[in-house]
Amino acid sequence: MEMDSFEPKKAIVKDFMSTEVFAVHVTTPPRDVARQMRDRKLSCLLVVSDDRPIGLVTERDFTDLTVKLYEGTAPTSFEPLVS
């Protein structure tokens, strides 16, 4: 295939994004957050406190949590995971 003949399909954001926003409260246990992310096939979730956004929890946060679990230094609350 010649590169001159290649025409990428035009895509717009709405093809990949939804308008529904999922959020968890800062007190939601990490296990429940991970389940929601897995079940909804999300890479991050909005974190709220007092009905106000305070950050995001991401797949990377759970990678870091896994390492901390193996090191025996995992946090006992969810708040330190919020980025």
Secondary structure as GFF3:
##gff-version 3
##sequence-region A 1 83
A	DSSP	three_ten_helix	3	5	.	.	.	ID=ss1
A	DSSP	three_ten_helix	13	15	.	.	.	ID=ss2
A	DSSP	beta_strand	23	25	.	.	.	ID=ss3
A	DSSP	alpha_helix	30	40	.	.	.	ID=ss4
A	DSSP	beta_strand	44	49	.	.	.	ID=ss5
A	DSSP	beta_strand	52	58	.	.	.	ID=ss6
A	DSSP	alpha_helix	59	71	.	.	.	ID=ss7
A	DSSP	three_ten_helix	79	81	.	.	.	ID=ss8
###
